[in-house]
Amino acid sequence: MKLKLLFILFLASVSSFAQYTLIPDLYFEAELIRQGIDSGVPDGKVLTSNINTRTTLNVRGVSLITDLTGIQDFTALKSLLCDTNQLTSLDVSKNTALTYLSFGDNYLTTIDVSKNTALTELRCYHNLLTTLDVSKNPALTILHCYENQLKALDVSKNPALTYLDCSDNELTGLNLKNGNNSKLSTNSSFNANNLSCIQVDNVAYANANWASAKDPQASYSLDCSIVVQYTLIPDVNFEKKLIQLGYDFGTPDGKVPTSKISGVTTLNISGSSITNLTGIQDFAALQQLDCSNNQLTALDFSKNIALTNLSCNSNKLTTLDVSKNVALTYLYCYSNKLTTLDVSKNTALIYLHCYENQLKALDVSKNTALRYIDCSSNQLTSLNLKNGNNTNVSSYNFTNNPNLSCIQVDNDYYSSNSWKSYKDATASYSKDCLASTLIPDVNFEKKLISLGIDTGTVDGQVPTYKINRLTSLDISNSSIINLTGIQDFTELNTLNCSGNQLTALDLSKNKLVNSLNCSSNQLTSLNLKTGTNTYLSIRNFKNNPDLTCIQVDNVAYSAANWASSKDPVAGFSTDCSAVVQYTLIPDANFEKKLIALGIDTDGTNGKVSTASISSLTSLDVTYSKITDLTGIQDFAALKILKCFENQLTSLDVSKNNVLEELYCSENQLTALDVSKNVALESLFCGKNQLTALDVSNNTALRAISFYNSQLTNLDVSKNTDLRYLDCSSNLLSNLDVSKNTVLSAFYCYSNSLTNLDVSKNLTLLDLRCDTNQLANLDVSNNTALDILSCAQNQLINLNVSNNKALTYLNCSYNLLTSLNLKNGNNVKMSGNNFTNNPNLSCIQVDNVAYSNANWAAKKDATASYSDNCSGAVAVSSAFEDQLIALGVDTDGKNGSVLLASITNITSLDVSNSNITSLSGIEYFSKLETLKCQGNLLTSINVSSNLALKYLDCSKNLLSTLDVSKNTQLTELYCDGIVTTSKKINAKTSAANQLTVLDVSKNVLLTKLSCSNNLIVSLDLSKNTLLTDVNCSNNKLTSLNLNNGNNSKLVNVNFKTNASQSCIQVDDVAYANANWSTAKDATAIYSKTACTLGIEDLVFEKLAVYPNPTKGELHIDNIVLEKASVYDVLGKLVTTTKFTNGSNTNSINLSGFPKGIYYVYLESEGSTLVRKIIIK
């Protein structure tokens, strides 16, 4: 019993907790709050009890909702409107009570209404739907699904249907045969370009009542499955040929019965002057087609998947797609203008004739059945014949392709012998035309280029096919250090590499060499172990004094036959690795460091095993008192060398060809040669005694530092990938960094620079140019700049207003008279120094109070912060006239007013003065009262007048008004003008046409008058102190007075708002008793949120298309009176009036900028706003 009682108490406690429904979309929840369904601020949830009994919900036109999650708990919902938002999905499977569902003008691709069996009205127009199943909705009476991507629609299960609009889809099938077609409105629309047959109850009835509902090519039928289908043949010559062949009959009429052509397997229409082969797609069984010798410029065979033989030669084709024709065995497409041809999907292809085109590349590697190919007379640069079956090819022609140097084949020996005469002399066969051989030595590659073996510029590689067939190579006396790459010269018989600077030579892969001269080098390693040493009949290895071991096949043979070809110091061995090679290390401290690092293991003896160092990629010998780095040349694989803070007076890294990073700062170097280190990415050589530095060969450099040196000149124009440059504390008088466009950190302080141009360095983050002689510095293009230090120069002006990312600025010790820091982001600038600029009296900033509070010590005492350092504010002529008349402007008519004259003004009346611009009003910082009514103002900016309490801007030409920053405002008057006279002038015809007014931030407001505008919606629920409200003569459809304090409202007027049917208030009885005459007779007071009503009926059949539009916008199925278009800021951009009474209308928006707009439609006293996109 106790256990049972505890369980009951537990259930009771659980049930006492409130249940919530998650609302992840911020704008959905904001709208629920606005409608009083939710409360407070958005927190991602709503009380379930607030929503599960609601029967209607209207979130139409919010425009920003992307997710309607939470709708599932609106379980009692009967009506849901969520049109004109950004929804991509919608789940209404739990809303089984729904009878009305409207979600038009969204981005849905699917919708499931199978659970909504009570649905009577469905509006899903202007989405991206490809399918729509309404078979489970037998009660459906109205269906709007126009402007989607539907391919088929079946309403045969919807006998109650009275209206259907499925126009502007991609329909090919439409079934209206529901047994009750007589109910379906004659205003229904089934227009679809691809629709040829519409299935109905009665053909005669459909033709009589729905003749204009369909496109001309469509017909009504009791059974669309037996209707004759036609294929369009727009080319008259094509149709004439089909008539001649008996597939069509009569005279050309632009079509042929599809049944006549769908079974055709062979078609010859060659030489028929045909320009367009549209219709060929319905020759579904076609296997052989000859359309050669016509005037075709394009072909589409994507539907002819049975095609095996295709002859389309001698036309004007520029493209040909045969990717869907996988059964193709014969393809003749020669004598066209093809630039590409992809036959990778045509693996059954036997014959390919594509000569006399403009092909640049051809790949038949997937065509293993190929036996005949002719691709001559093209512009080929790439030809891949490597299909694994080259021996089956019996007919071929690759000639007259002058730019083709390599043809990729299965076996280059076979092709060279069998296909020798079928290519141009300049082309060669290779198993891999894409393979390249690395040539790291610049001079070796230069020699290959000069010999015509390689081409172009030095790039560290040569195509392998250009060298693997060479039999002779003479590269003597070419200053070559490294012969890497020689291994791919596999056909080489003769090699002369004498008179170079080679330290190693490996010919173990060159088995056909019979003549070798490698004399007069610096060899320490020579590998001749090829397994074919007996072929080597001519040889010379002399004048290599450091060569002690030559690796050979057989020591006895070499000793007997090659003794006179070498120096006496050299011996023969089958394995020279067993003979230890040494590198001399004359500096004792260098050797000690190598011993300490475990690299040198045989004690102090002035040398180190070469094998111990030759493969090292990184070496750190910093802080080691080294004076001589001799031996570093044998660290052949070295990529990183750190030798800073030693006592080096010279450094030779010319043999370290793969070096990527060199750190040699803080030595005693007077010169440094890095011209051979082309792979170098980082070079840090500062604090030496360098007077010159050449980095022109080091194009891969990303970072250079040579601070505290004695350079007078530096050229970094070739270092276009440079990200970091430190040339501080040198003797530079000029420096050009215009080519270093990716530079992010640049330190050039303590030089003698008089000019510095960083306008091309758009990625610059850190610039330090202190202690130079700069008189000017322009950083306006360097919008990413984070740190700028330019102290101790001769700058007079400095403007960082474009540098919104700036966090640190030091411009002290200059001659500044002007400093503009007003970049809109001063709060980011934490480390600053503007001191010691004795001529600087004003510093322009974002916010004076902030700057005084945080930067008081960062400036000289004589300088002050201001948001306008010009001392004067530009004003319009009429505005200035009035300021002069009021005694505010005392220095005469000059187009401006002194800042000091206006900063303390608290009240200003410039009404009825023909003023067109109130620019400059933002500097009246203490203004509390502003009267500017009766002027010609088209805009007004009071966002900086934070003290403003009273504003009257009535009777102007305003289309927008933003008072969101004026939180002290107690009275606001922004009325328009009612014109009763027939005489219209420029001033009265467009007077105050506000469409939007937001006073939600003006909680102190007591009086509001906004009559005679075009306002559609007005929410005063946040304005609890209101006593007077006049919003008469607008276009209101929504007015919310539910502010919890209606009893304070004494003077009210909501009249002449014809579309307003409902006004939300605190208490209906109070409103009816006190404000019965303040509204139109058609409007009612309501305590709950008002929903749309009568205008839904007026705009029921509305169609607005295309949307997005490029210019012309159609508005159909409604008799319009006026259409007004506003931009996203609420500014009116155009108005069109309609007087002809037609229900098909259009407006021209061409020429307007791309973006989102709102079109405001007026008809029969009702209004509707639609979002449109101009693209």
N, C-alpha and C positions, 0 to 999 in steps of 0.2 A: 504493500500500500504506500509506503514511504517513497519507494522507487517511482511508482506511478505519479505521485504528487510532485516529485522533483522534476519529472519529465514534463508535466503540464506547466509547471512554473517556468521551465526552460523555454518551452514553446511560446509562452506569454511574453517572456522577456525578448525573444527574438522578433516576435511580431510587432513589438513596440518600436523597433528601429525602422526609420523611414527607408523605403525602397527607391532607388534612383535608376534612371535610364541614362546611359552614356550618350553624349552629344559631342563627338570629336571635332565637328566643323564649327569654327569660331563664328562664322557669319550666320549659320543656321541658329546657333544658340542666341546670338545677338538679336536676331529677328524674333525669336520666341520671347526674349526679355522685352523687346519693344511692344509686342502684342500682349504682354502681361501674363503669358503662360509660364515663363520662368521669371526669376527676379535677381536683383543684385548685379554682380559683374560676371562675365563668362567664366565658368569653372569646369567646363567639359561635361556637365551633367544637369539633369532636370528631375524634379520629383515625378515619379511615375504616376502618382495619384493626380497630378496636374494635367496629364495628357491622355490617360487611358479611357476617359469618358467623353473626350471631345469628338464631335461629329464632323467638324469642318476645320480645314487648315489651309491658309493662303500665304505662301511665301513667294508668289509670283513677282518677278522683276527685281528681286534683291540683287541679282546679277553676279554675286561673288560666291555663292554656295557651291562647293564641289562635292560634298558628301552629305547624304540625308540619313546616315546611320542614326538610329533612334526612332525612326518612323515606325518600326515594327511594334513598338509599345503603344502607338495610337490605335488601339485595337477596335475602338468604336467608330473609327473614322469612316464617313460616308462620302465626303468630298475632299479631294486633295488637289491643290493647284501649286505647282512648283516650276512653272514656265520661266524662261529667260534667266537661267543660271548657268553654271558650268559643270553640271552633273555628267559623269561618264558611266554611271551605273545607278540602278534603282531597284530595291527589293521590296515589293508590296505583297509578298506571299502571306504575311501575317495579317494584312488589312483586308480580311475577307468580307467586311461589310461595305466596302467601297461600291458606290454607284456612279461616281463622277471622278475621273482621273485625267489630269491635264499636266503634261510635262514637256510641252513644245519648246523649241528654241534652246536645246541643250546639246550634249555630245554623246548620247547613248548609242551603243552599237547593238545591244540586245535588250529585250524586256520580256518578262514572263508574267502573263496575266491569267494563267490557267487556274489559279486558286480564287480569282476574283469573279465568281460566277454571277454575282448580282450586278455587275457593271452594265450601265445603260449608256454611258457616254465616255469615249476614250479619245483624247487629243494628244497625239505623239508626233506632231508635225515638226519639221526642221530639226531632225536629229541625224544620226548616221546608221539607222537600223537597216540591216540586210535581210532580216526575216521578221515576220509578225504572225503569230498563231492566235486567232480569236475563236477557235473552234469550241472552246469551253465557256464562251460568253454568249449564250443564246438570247439574253435580254438586251443585248447591245442595240441601241437605236441610232446613235451618231458616232461616226468614226472619221477623225481627221488624221491621216498619216501621210500627207503630202510632204514633198521635199525631204525624202530619205533615199536609201539605196536598195529598196526592195526589188527583188527579182520576180517574186510571185506573191499573190494574195488570194486567199480563198475565204469568202464570206458565205459559203453555201450553208453553213450551220447557224447563220444569224438571220432568222426569218423576221425579226422585229425591226431590222435596219430601215431607217427613214432617210438618212443622209450619209453619203460617203464621198470623201475627197482623197484620192490616192494619186493625184497628179504629181508630175516631176519626180518620178522614181525611175528605176531601171527595169520596169516590169516587162516580162515576156509572157507571163501567164496571169490571167485574172478570171476568177470564177464567181459570178454574181448569182448563180442559179440556186436561190434559196427557197423557191416555191412561193415567194411573196413579193416579187419585183414591183408590183403596182404601188407598194408603200414607199418605194425609194424615190426621193425628191428628184425633180427634173433639173435642179440646180447642182446635182452631184457632178463630180469631175473625175474622169479616168484617163486624162491625157498622159501618154507615154510613147516616146519615139520608137521603141523597139517592140511595141505591142501590136500584133496583127490580128488577134482573135480574142473576143470577150464572150465567155459562156453565160447565157441568160435563160430565163424561163420562156420568153416569147420574143422571137426576133422582130416581128412586126411592131409589137409594143415598144421594144427598145429603140428601133429606128425612128418611131414616131415621137418618142418622148426624150430620148437621150442622144439625138443626132449630134448636138454640139458638145456633148460631154466627153467625146473621144477624139483622137487624132484621125485625119482622113485615111491613113493606111490601115487602120483597125476596122474590123467588122464584127457584128454580133452573130452568134451561132448557138444552137441548142447543144452542140457537142464540138468543142474545139479540137478534139482528137481526130476528126474526119475532115476538117477544113483544109482546102488546098493551100499548101505553104509555097511561097515564092521566094526566090533568091534575086536580090537586086543586081543588075548588070549595068552600071552607069556608062561604061564605054561602048559606044554604038558599034564600033568595029568588032569588038569582042562578041557582041550579041549577033551581029551579022554572020560571023563565022560559026556561031553555035546554030543559027538557023540553017546555014549551008550544010552543016554536019548532021542536021536532023534532030538536034537536042532541044531546039526551040522552034516556033512556027509563027507564021503571019509576018507582020512588020515589027521592027524594033520598038519596044515599049518600055525598055529599061528594066525588064525582069524576065525570069525564066522559072517554070515550075520546078521546085526543088526535087521532086520525085523523078524528073527527067534526067537529072545530072548526078544524083547522089550515088548511083550504082555504076557510073562510068569508070572504067579502069585505065583506058588509054585515050589521050587527047593530044592532037597535033594542031596547033593554031599558029604555027610559024609563018613569018612573012605576011602578017595581016594588018600592019600599021596600028597595032593596039598600044595604047598609052597607059591603060589602067586595067588591072586584072582582078579588081574587086568582084567577088562572087565565086572565085576559085575555092574559097574555104568550104563551100557546100558540096564540092566534088569529093565526098568523104571516102570513096573507094578507090580514088585515083592512084595508079601505080606508075604509069609512064606519062610524062608531060613534056611536050616540046613547044616552048613558047619563044624560040629563038627568032632573031631577025625582026624584032618589033621595035617599039620606042619606049619600052618600060623603064621607069626610073626607080620603082620600088615594087617588092613582091612580099607577100605574106603567105607562107606555106605551113603555118603553125598548126592548122587543122587537118592538113593532108598527111596524116601520119603513116599511111600505107605506101607512100611514094618510094619507089625503088630507082627509077630512072628520071633524071631531070636535065633538060637542055634549056638553058636560059641565056645562052651565049648571044653575042652581037646585039646587045641592048644598050641602055644608058644607066645601068644599075651602079649605085655608089655603095650600097650595103646589101648583104644577103644573109639571112638567118635560116640555117637548116638544122638548128639544134633539136627541133622536135621530130625531124625526119630520120629516125634512127635506123630505118630499114634501107636507106639509100645505098645503092651499089655503084651507080653511074652518075657523075656530076660533071656537066659541061657548062662552065660559066665564063669562058674566055671572051675576050674582046668586049669588056665592059669598063667601068671606072671604079672597080672595087678597091678600097684601101685596106680592108681587113677581111679575113675569111676564117671562120672557126669551124673545123670539121672534127673536133674532139669527141663529139657524141656519135659520129657516123662511123662506128667501128667496123661495119660491113662493107665499107667503100672499097671498090676494086679499081675504078677508073676515076681519075681527077685531072681535068683539063682546065686550068685557070690562068693560062698565059694571056699576055696583052691586057693586063690590068695595072693597077697602081699599088699593088700589095707591098708592104714593107716587111712583114713577117708572115711565116707560114709554118705551122707545126702539125706534122702527120704522125707523131710518135704513138698516137693511140690507134692508128689505122693499120692494124696488123695484116689485113687481107689485101692491102694495096699492091697492085701489079703494074699499073700504068700511071705515070705522073708527068705532067708538063706544066711547069710554072715559069717558063722563060718569059723574057721581055716584061719584067715587072720592075719594082724599085726595092727589091728585097735587101735587107741588111741582116736578116736572121732566117735560117731555114733548118728545121729539125726533122730529119728523116729517120731518126733512131727509133724504129718500131719493133726491133728484135727479129725482123723477118726480111732484111734487105736483099737476101739472096733470091727471094721470090719476085722481085721487081724486074720486069723484062723490058720495059720501055720508059725512058726518062729523058728529061731536058730541063736543065737549070741555067742555061746560057742567057746572055743579055741582061744580067743583073749586076751592073758595074760596081755597086756598093757592097756586094756580098763577098766577104773575105773568108768566111768559115761556114762549112756545111756539116752539121752534126749527123753522124752515121753510126751504124752498129760496129763496124770494123774499118778503120781508116786505111789499112793495107788493102783490104778487099776493094773498097770503093776507089782507091787511087789507081788500082790496076784495072778494074772492070768498068769504071765510069769516067775515065780520065778525060775523054773528049766531050763530055756532056755538061761541063761547067766552064766558066770563064777562067782564063789563066791566072787571074788575081785571087781566085778562091782556092781554098784547100779543104780537104776532108779531115774531120777530127771526131773522136769519140765523145768529146766534151768541149763544145765551143764556149761554154760559160766559164770553164776552169781557167784560173790564172796562176801564174808562178810569182811568188814574192821576190822582189829584187830590192833589198833594203839599201844597197849601196847606190847613192845618187849618180856617181860617175859611171858605174857599170850600166845603169839604165840609160844615161845620156849617150853612152857609146852605142848601145843597141838601137837607140833612136837615130843616131847619125848613120848607122849602117842600114837603116830602113827596116830593121827587124821589128822594132817597136814603133809606135806612132804617138802623136800628141805631145802632151807635157809630162813631166816626171810625176808619177803617182805611186811609185813603189811596187809596181807589178807589171807583168807582161802576159798577154793571152798565151796559154800553154801551146795552143795549136800553131803559133807562129815560130816556136823554137824546137818542138819535139821532132821535126823532120830535117833540121839543119845538119849538114855534114861537116861544115868548116866554119870556124870562128876565130877571128884575129882581133883581140882587144888589148894588144900590147901598148905600153906607155900611155895609160889612160888614167893614172892616179887612183886606181881602184884599190880599195882596202878589203872589201868583203865580196867573195864570189858566190854567196848564197844564191841559189836559183840555177846554178850550173847543172844540178842533178837532173833537171827536166830536159836537158839537151841530149836526149837518149840516143839519137842517131849520129852523134858527133864522131867524126873520124879524125879531124885535125883541130887542135886547140893551141893558140899562141896567146898566153897571158903574161908574157915577160915584161919586165920594166914597170911593174906596179908596186903596190905597198901591201901585198897580201901577207897575212901572218898564218893563214890556214887554207888548205886546198884539199877538198874531198871529192875524188873522181870515182868513188867505188860504184856509182850507179851508171857511169859512162863506159859501158863494156865494149864499145866499138872503137874507142880511141886508138889510133895507131901512130899518131904523131903528136908529141907534147913538148911545148917549150914554156916552162914556168920559171926561167932563170931571172936573176936580178930582182928578187922580191925580198920580203922580210919573213919568210916562212919559218915557222917553228913546228908546223904539223903538215904532213903530206900523206894522203891516203890514196894509194894506187891499187888497192886490193880489189880487183874487178873479177877475178877468176879467168881473165883472158889476157894476162900479162904478156903472153908470147906474141900477141898482135902488135905490141908497142915496139915499133922498129926504129922510130926517130924520137929522140928524147933529149931534154936538157933541163937539169934541176940545179945548175950551178949558181954561184953568187947568192946563196942563202945561208949566211954564216951562222945563224942561230938554229938551223935545221940539223938535228942530231939523229933523227929516226925517220925512216921512210917505210910505211906499211905496204907490204907486197904479198903476192900469192905464195912465192917460193923464194926463200932467202938465197939458196945456192944458185938458182937460175939468175936472180937479179945480180948477185955478186959476180957471177961469171960474165954477164952480158952488159951490165949497166954501170960498172965501176967508174968508167971515164965520164959518166953523165952527171955525177954529183960532186959536191965538195968533199974533201978528205974527212971532215968532221962527222959527216952523216954516215949512218949505218942502215942496214935493211933489217926488217923484222916483220913477222906475220901478225904481231900485236904490239903496236907502239904504246898502248895504254899501260903495258907492263913496264915501259921505260918512263920513269918519272921525268916530267917537264917542270922546270922551275921558272919563276918570275922573280927578278931582282927587286928587293925592297931596301934601298940604300939608307932611308931615314929610320933611325933606331926607334923613335917614338911611334912611327907608323907601324913598324913590325910588332912593337910591344902591344899596341892596340889590337892588332890582328890576333896575337896570341891570347890576349884577354878575352876576345870574342870567340875563341875556340876555332878560328879559321886556320891559323898557322899552328901546327901541332908538333913541329920538330925542333923547337927551341930557337933562340936568337942566333941566326946565322946569315942575316942579310938577304934572305930569299924565302919564298913560300911556294909550295906546290901549286902549279898553274891549275891543276885539276880541282884544287880546293877553292879556287876563286872564279873560275871561268863561267860557272853556272849561277853564281850569286846574283840575285835581283835587287837586293837592298843592302846598303852599307852605311853605318853611322859611326864616324870617327871624330865626333865633336869634342871640344875641350881636351885635346890630347897633345898640345905643344908641337904639332907636326910642322916642319918647315919644307918638306919635299914629299909630294904624293906620287913620285915615280913608281910604277908598278900598276897604277890604276888602269892603264891601257889594256891589261889582260883580264879585267873584270868585264868580259865581253857581253854578258847578259844583264849588266847592271841597269836598272830602271830608276832607282832612287839613290842619290848620293848626298849625305849630310856630312859636311866637313867644316862647318862654321866654328868660329872662335878658336882658330889655330894661328900659326905664324907663317902661312903660305905667302910666297911672293910671286909664284906662278902656278898655273893649273892647266894641264893639257887633258881635255876630255874628248879629243878628236876621234879616238878609237871607240868611244862608248856610244855607238850609233843608236842604241835603243833607249838611251837615257830619257826619262820623262820628267823627273824632278831633280833639281840641283839646288842645294842650299850651301852657299860658300860665303855667307856674310861674316863680317868682323874678322878679316884676315888683313894681309898687307899687299893684296893684288893690285898691280898697276895696269894690267891688261887681262881680258878674258875673251877667248874665242869660242863661240858656241855655234858657229856656222855649219858644222857637220852634224849637230844634234837636232835634226829636223823633227824628231818625235817629242821634243821638249814641250811640256805643258806648264811647268812652274819653275821660275828662276828667281832665287833670292840671293842677291850678291851685294847687299848694302854694307855700309861702313867699311869700305876698302879705299883704295887710292885711284880708282878708275877715272879716267878722263874721257873715255869713249866706250860705247857699247853698241854693237851691231846685232839686231835681232830680226833682220829682214828675212832670213831663211827660216825663222822659227814661227811659221804660220799657225802652228797648233797651240801656241802659248795662250794660257788662260789667266796667268798671274805673273807679274813682274814686280820686283822690289829691288831698288838700288839706292836706298836712302843713304844720306851722309857720304856722298861721293863727290867727285869734282867734274861732273859732266856739264858741258855747256850746250850740248845738242843731243836730241833723241828723236829717232824716226820710228813711230809705232803704226804707220799707215798699213803695213802688211799684216799686222796682228789683229785681224778683224774679230777674232773670238775672245779677245781680252776682257776679263771680268774684273780684275783687280790690278791697279797700277799705283805703286808708291815710288815717286821720284822726289820725295821731300829732301830738303837740305842739300841741294846741289847748286849749280851756277846757271840754271836754265833761264833764258830771257824770252823764249817762246816755245810753245808746245801745241801741236795739232792733234786733237783726239776725235776729229770729225768722222773718221772711219771706224772708230771703236764703239759701235752703236749698241753693244750689249754690256758696256762697262757699268758695274754696279758700285764699286768703291774706287775713289780717285783721291790720292793724297799728293798734293804738289806744293805744300807749304814750305816756307823758307827757301825761296828761289828769288829770281829777279824778273818775274813775269809782269808785263805791263798790260797784257791782254789775255783773256781766257774765254773761249767759245765752247760752251757745253750744250748748245741748242740741239745737237744731233744725238745726245746721250740720254735718250728718253727713259732708260731703265736705271738711271743713276739713283742710288739710295744714300750714299755717304760721300760728301764733297768737303775736303779740307784744303783750303787755299790761303790760309793765314800767311802773314809776313811776306808779302810780295809788294808790287807797286801798282796794283790794279786800281783803275779809276772807275771802271764800270764792271758790273756783273749781272748778267741776265739769266735767271733760273726759271723763267715763266714756262718753258717747255718741260721742265724736270718735275712733273707732277707726282712722281713716286718718291721724291727726295724725303729722307727721314732725318738726316743730320747735315747741317750746313755750318761750317766754321770758316769765316772769312775775316777774322780780326787782323788788325795791324796792316791795313792797306790804305788806299787813298779814295775809298768809295764815297761818293756824294749822295747817291740815291740807291736804295735797295727795296725791292718789291717782292714779297713772298706770298702775295694774295692768292696765287695759283697753286701753292704748295700745301695742299690740305693734309698731307701725310706727315708734315714736319713735326718732330718731337724735340729737336735741339737746334738752337740758333745762337751763335756767338759772332756778333758783328762789332765788337768793342774796338776802340782805338782806330777809328776811321775819321772821315771828315763829313759824316752824314748830316744832311739838312732835311732829308725825307726818308722815312722808314714806314712801309706799309706791311703790317702783320695781319691784316684783316682777311683771313682765309676761311672763315666759317668754322674753324676747328681749333681755336686757340687753347682749348682745355687740354689738348694733347701735348702742348709745348711745356715740358716740365723743366728742362735745363736751358736757360737763356742768359745772355749777357749783352746789353745794349749800351753799356757805360763808356765813358771817355769819348763821347761824341759831342764836343762843346757847342756845336752849332745846331744841334738837334733840339727843337723845342716841342715838337708834337709827334707822337707815335700813334699811328692809326691801328686800331684793334677791333675785335669782335664786340667786346663788352667791357666798358670802362670800369665798372664796379669789380668785375672779376680780375682785371689786370691790376687795379690798385690793391686788391686784397692779396694777390699772389705774386706780383712782379714789382712790388714797390722798390726793392733794393736792386733791381736789374737795370735801372736807368739812372741817368744823371739827375740831380735835383732840379735842374733847369728845364727838364723835359716833362711833359705830361701825356697821359693817354687820352685818346679821343676816338670816337667812331667816325669822325670826319675831320681830317686835318687840313682840308682845303680852306677852312675859315669862312666859307660861304656856301650857300645851298642854291642850286639852280632852280628857278621857278618859272612858270609860264607867264606870258605877258599880262594877261588879264588878272591872274592871281597876284602878280607883283603890283599892278595898279591899285588893287584893293588894299594890299599891305601898306603901300605908300599912303593911301587915303586914311588908313587907320593909325598912321604914325608908327607902325612897326618897322617898316623899311625906311631908313633915314639917309641912305647914301645915293639916292637918285635911281633912275631907271637904267639898269645895267644887266638885267636877266638873272639876277641873283639877290639873295638877302643874307646879311651877315648872320652867322650861326649864333653869335652872342645876343643878337636882337630877338631871337625866337625861343631860346631854350627855357625861359622862365614864363612864357605866355601860358595862362591857364584857360582863357576863354577867347574864342575866335568866331566872328560872324562875317562870312564872305558870301552871304546868300544873294541870289538874283543879280549876279555880276558877269554873266556870259563866260564864265570860266570853263575851259575844256579839259584842263589837267590840274590836279591838286598835288602833283609831284613835289616833294619837299615837305609835305605835312608830317612825314615820319620823324622829322627832326624837332617838331614841337613836342618835346618829350614830357612836358608837364601839363599838357593840354587836358582839361577836364570837360570842357563844353565846346562842341564844334557844330556850327550851323552853316551848311553849304547848300541848302535847298535852292531850287529854281535856277540851276546852272545848266551846262551842257556836258557834264561829266559822264564818260562812258565806263570809268572804273575809279575806284578809290581804295587806297591801301592804308588802313589804320592799325595794322598789325603791330606797329611799334609804339602806338599811343596807348600805353598800358594804363594810364591814369584816367582815361576817358570815361565819363559818367553819362554824358548827354550827347546824342548824335542825331542830327536831322539832315538827311541826304535826299529828301523827297524831291520829286519833280525834276529828276535828271534823266540821263539816258542809260542808266545802269542795267546790266543783264546779270551781274553777279555781285554778291556782297558777303565778305567774310569778317565776322565779328567774334570769331572763336577765341582770339587773344584778349579781347576787351572784357575781362571778367568783372570789372567794376561798373559796367554799364547798367544804369537804372532806367533810362528812357531811350527808345529807338524809334525814329520816324523815317520810313523809307517808302512812302506812298508814291504811286505813279500819278498820272494825270488822266482824268476823264475828259475826253474831247467831245463836246456836243455840237460845235460848229462844223460846217461842211468844209471850211477852209483848213487844210492840213499843212503844217510847216515842218521843217526838219526837226524843230525842237519838240513838238508835241506828238509827232507820228510814231516815235519810237521811245517815248518817255518811260523810264523805269519798267523794264520787262523782266523782272526777277522771276525765275522758274523754281529756284530753290532758296530756302532761308533756314539756316540752322542756328538756333539760339539756345541750344542745350547747355552751352558753357556759360551762358549769361544768367546765372541763378539769382542775381540781385535785381533783375529786370522787374519794374513795376508798370511801365507803360510801353505798349507796342502797337504801332500803326503801320501796316504794310498793304493797305488797300490798293486797288487798281493796278495789280501786277498779273503775272501768269503762273503764280505758285500753285503746284499740284498737291503738295503734301506739307502740312505744318504740324510739328510736334511741340507742344508747350507743357508737356508733363513734368519737366524739370524746373519750370519757372513758377515756384510756389508763392512768390510775392506779387504776382500780377494783380493790378486793379483795373487796368484799361487794355482792351484788345479790339483792334479794328482790322479785320482781314477780309473785308468785303470786296466784291468785284474782282475775284481771282478765278482760277480754274481748279479749285480745291476738289479733290476726291477723298482726301483723308485729312481730318482735323482732330487732334488729340488734346483735349483740355483737362484730362484726368490728372491734375497736379496735387490732389489731396487738399486743396484750399480754395475751391470754387466760390466759397462764400465771400471772399475778398474781391472777386471780380464784380465791379459795379457798372462800368461803361463797356458794353460789348456790341460788336456788329459783325455777323458772319454772312450777311446777305449777298445776293447776286453771285452765287457759286452754283450754277445750274447742275453740275455733275455731282454735287455733294448730296448724298442720300442719308448719311449717318455722321453724327458728331459724338465723339467719346467724351464723357464727363464723369465727375465724381458721383453725382446723384441725379437720376433722371427727373424725379419729382421736383427737386429744387430748380433744375434747369428749365423745366416746363413752366414752373410758377414764375420765375424771374426773367427768363430770356426767351419767352415764346415768340416775341416779335423781332428778335435779333437774328433769326435764321430765315432761310427760304421755306416755303410751305411744304416742299417735297422732302425736306431733310427731317430726320428724327434724332433725338438724343438717345445715347446708349451708354450703359456703364461698362459693357464688355467691348472688346476690340471689334471694330467695324470691318466687315468683309465686302469684297466687290459684289456688285449686284447687277443692275440693269445693263451696264456697259458690256457685260459678258455676252448678252443676247445681241447687242448691236454689232459687236465684233466677232460673232460666232464663226463666220465663214471666212474671216480675214486671211489673205495670203500675201506675205511680204517676201519678195524674192528678186534676184538671187542675193543671198547673204552668207558669206561675204560678197561684196560687189566691187567692181572696178569703176563704176560710174552710174549706169542706169539702174534705178530701183523701182520695181513694179509693186503696186499696192492694189490688189484686186478683191472682188467679191464684196465691195462696200462703196456706198456713195459718200465720198469724202467732201468736206467743206474746206479743210485746211490741213497742211502738213508742215510742221516746224522742226528743224533739225538743230540740235545742240551738241556741243562737244562735251568731253568728260568734265570740264570745269563749269558747265552750265551756261556757257556762252552761246547765244543764238548765232548760227552760221548761215542759215537760209530759211526762207518761208515760201511755200507754194500754196496758192488758193485755187480751188476747183469750183467751177460754176456750171459745168455742162451736165451734171446729174448722172454721169456715167459711173458704172461700178468697176471699170478698169482704169487705173490711174498710174502715172509714173512721175518720178522726179529725177533730175540729173545732178549727180554728185561728183561728176568727173572734175578733176582739178583740185579737189580737197586733199589735204595731207592724209597719209595712211593712219589708221587708228580706230578707236571705238567712238561711236556717236549714238545719240538717242533721238529717234524720230517720234514727235508728239502729234498724234492723229486726232482730229476732231470730226465727229459725225453725229447728227441727230441729237445734239446737246450732250453727247457722251465723249469721253476721252480715253485714249490708251497710249502708253509709251512702249516702244519696241527698241531694243538694243540692236544696232547694226554695226558691221565692220567694213571699213573701206580698205581694200588691199592694193 
